[in-house]
Structures are given as structure tokens and as C-alpha cells.
């Protein structure tokens, strides 16, 4: 099943993330896809806020992975620069570290992603308007979507 949500500004994108995060659990995997400037990092800011993280969230483009402490740890990844080559990075280890994993540009590393996860594709419709296409994989993620969407 696929869900679509339209947001009209950054605040609404953050609210969608916070709603999703209200159903958080250890080892939750959130995979984000979309062009530059489509709202992936803004969405991650909403996740961080819901986890009680006060630090400024920026895309880890050059560091690949940033770790934040909150209600649950947040592991924020930007895998764009890897060009699909994850050798030696240890990304898979984060899938079982009892935190919430958010991966920007996740479509570039699909072969190593867990089967159970939630994919969110951001489509730019206008200057501030976005359509978020949400696809859950696995019963746990389907249940979350039923609750919040």
C-alpha cells in the first residue's frame, strides 16, 4: 500500500515527521528519497524534534553519518556521495543499534536496506508544496501508517 500526503510549507513537513515519530520503536528504519531541496533534511529535523533532540540538524553530506542522543538515539545518514558503494562504512551495523535510522538518498543503497522499513519519496510540486509518497514494508510499518495517516 502507498500513502500520499501533501504539505504546503516546512512546518507541515515537520508535523508529518513528528506524527510518524510518535510511533517510534528501537531499530526503526526511515528511508528518504527525493531531489536536492525537496525536504529530506527538514523531515529529519521533525524526527529529531520528536525525539527531544535540541541540536541543530544538518545533512551529514560529508560525514555520511551523524549520531544524536534523544529519547532514542538518532542515526542520520546521507549516502548520496557513496554512489552505492557502502564497503567499509558499516551502515548495516546501525540497523540494530536500538535507535531510529534516517537515511537520505536511501534509493542509492537499496540492496543493503532491511526488508522491513518505511520509504518516503519527496516530490517537489511548487516552491513550498511537496507530495510525500509513503510506502511501508512489513507489518509493523503498515500498522504505523494505518495509525497516523
N, C-alpha and C positions, 0 to 999 in steps of 0.2 A: 504494500500500500504506500501511497505517496500523499503527502500533505503540502499545501501551498499557503503561505502567509505573506501578505503584502504589508510592508512597513513604509511609512512616509517621511521618517526622519530618524536620526541616530537614537533618540530616546526610545522610540518604538522597537528598534532593533535590539537595544539593550534589554528592554522588557521581555522580549521573546526569549532571550538568553537566560534571564533571571527565572522565568517560568519553567524553562527546561531544567535549570539547575535546582529548582525546588524539589525535584525528584531524584537528586543525585545519589550515587552509591559508589563505593570503592571500585576502582578499575573501570569506571565509565569512560568510554571512548567516543569522542565527538570529532568527526572529520568534516572539515570545511573546504569548499571549492568555490572558485569564482575569480573573476579578473581582478587586477590591481584596483584598489579603491572601492571594492564592492561592499565592504562592511565586515570582513572576516575578523579583523583585529578589534573592531568596535564590538562585535558579538562576544569576543573573548573577554573584553572589559566587563561586559554584563555578567558573564560566568564568574569572573574573579570577584566582582562586587557581591554577588550572591554567596560566595564562599567566605565573605568577610575580609577579603584581601584589600588592603588600603594602598599598596604600592601602585605606581603608575605602570600600566600595562602597555608595552610597545611590542611590535612584531620582532621576534628573535631572528631576523633575516640573516645576520652574520654569525650569531652564536648557535643557531639551529634549535637549541632547547633552552628555555628559561624555566626555573623552578620557583614557585611561590608557596608560602605556608599560609594556610587558612583553615577553615573547618575540616577540609580535606586538602591535601597538597594539590596544587595545580601544576601540571606539566604542559607548558605551552610550546608548541613546536612550529617552526616554519621550515618546511622541507623543499622549498622552491629551488634553492641553489644546489641541491643534491642531484638534480636531473635523474632521479630514480635510483641512484647508487647509494644504498644505505650501509654498505660494508664498513664495519668498524665503528659505526656511530652508536650502536646499542639501543636503537629506538624501541625494539621489541621488549626490552627489559622494563620499560616504563609502563607497558600494558598491564603489569602485575605488581605495581608498587603501591597499591591501595590508594591511589589518588584519582583525580579527574584529568584525562589527557585530551587536549585540544590540539588538533593538527591542521595547520593551514597548508593548502596545496596538497591535501591528502591524496588526491587523484593521481599524483605522480609516484606514489609508493603503494598502490593498491595491492600488489602481490604479498606484501608483508602485513597488511592490516588484518586485525581479528575478524572472524566471520560475523560476530555479534558486535554491532556498533550502530551509531546513527550518523548518516551522511546529510549534510546541509549544503545545498548549492545556492549561491547568491547570484541573482540575475539583476543587472542594473537596468532600470526602466526609465529613469529620469535622473535629474541632478541629485535628488534625495530619495526617490522612490526605489524600493527593492522588492523583488519577489524571492522569498526563501522557499526552496523546494526541499522538503524534509523526507528522508527515506530511512525508516528503521529496519535494522537487520537483527532478528532474534526476538523472542517473546518479551523479554524484559524491556527492550526498547520500544516494541509495539505497544506495550501496556503504558509506558510513559507518554507516548504520543496520544493515546486514547484519553488519558487523564488531562493533559494540558492543551491539546489542540481542538 
